[in-house]
Amino acid sequence: MKATLTAIIATLCLATAANAQDMSDAERVAREYMEAYSNIDWDGMLALSDENIVFTDETGMGEGVPAEGYRDEGIAERRASLQAFSEGSHPITLGFQWDTVFESNGQVVFMGEVNALFPTQAEGQLFSWRSPQVSVITVRDGKVVEHRDFANYVSPEQSMVAAQ
Amino acid sequence: MIKLTFAAMAALGLTSAVMADADSDRAVAEAYLTAYENQDYDTMRALYATDANFVDPTSFHLPQMPPIDWQGPDTIIDGIASWGISGLEYHLDRSYTASGAVVFDGNADVIYATPSGPRIFTYPIVTIITVSNGLVVEHRDYTDYANSREITPEATANDN
């Protein structure tokens, strides 16, 4: 055990000393991908996605959603799901606000909130859907190969807000 | 990804069964996390499903440190025991529950019991505890190792 503990402490000290000040290529790709996601820029997201991208959101729930949540395998399923989302809910923005973003082992972790806005039939009013969110983006060879979302579907903040 | 119709959104927010499940899952996850903070292996073992797994994908390929990816209560407990820690303390920014996944988002202070005394490191972390049928089926961490900081109090550090 002592050998393992010494190795862990050494790893932590090395990691702290290195303290990656420079953004990694993986983080750059992931940030661009999530910015596109936030802005409902599906083409931008898909351009950064690997052909075999896997998307999961095990926290997802609702009518017609499997018990294990959302899952897309491959870029064709991603495109179809994103298009269906646009056609069904007409999102204006997902409005992500991240207070912590870090990268380790090609995994880029976003910790923060989703502040999504949707149109309504009420003039000058939008529907706001807010929730804490974690997204984990795995990047390999400059492409997103895995995207995991976790959000609070059980008790999000939902309200009508004035359109800006 | 939000993929809800407005009708589904309304239904979701009002379903008491969904809320009850979330409360039940949260109680199990919080009991487990408290045991994990206290390194109470007996309680942790009692809360693990037989096929539970413990994984930290951000730990893979770290120098000098074996990947954290263990299956089964005995292997998990042995793996955690190998860290030589005496305790952890979570400081949460957010926590929420949906579909059996209980998300804890914040920082963890980890106390390593070294031969020369305790050394405390803190790091940003997301811990996701997945609960099914009242048992923990997955403990998933995403840890910012590159931005870990040693926060051992000076008096303790000087004693080392």
Interface residues (C-beta under 8 A of the other chain):
Chain A: M1 K2 T4 L5 A7 I8 I9 A10 T11 L12 C13 L14 A15 T16 A18 N19 A20 F55 D57 E58 T59 G60 M61 G62 E63 V65 A67 E68 G69 Y70 S81 A84 F85 G88 S89 P91 L94 D99 T100 F102 E103 S104 N105 Q107 V109 M111 V114 A116 F118 F127 W129 S131 P132 V134 V136 T138 D149 F150 A151 N152 Y153 V154 S155 P156 Q158
Chain B: M1 I2 K3 L4 T5 F6 A7 A8 M9 A11 L12 G13 V18 M19 A22 P57 T58 S59 F60 H61 L62 P63 Q64 M65 P66 A81 S82 W83 G84 D93 R94 Y96 T97 A98 S99 G100 A101 V103 D105 Y112 A113 T114 P115 R119 F121 P124 V126 I128 T130 Y142 T143 D144 Y145 A146 N147 S148 R149 E150
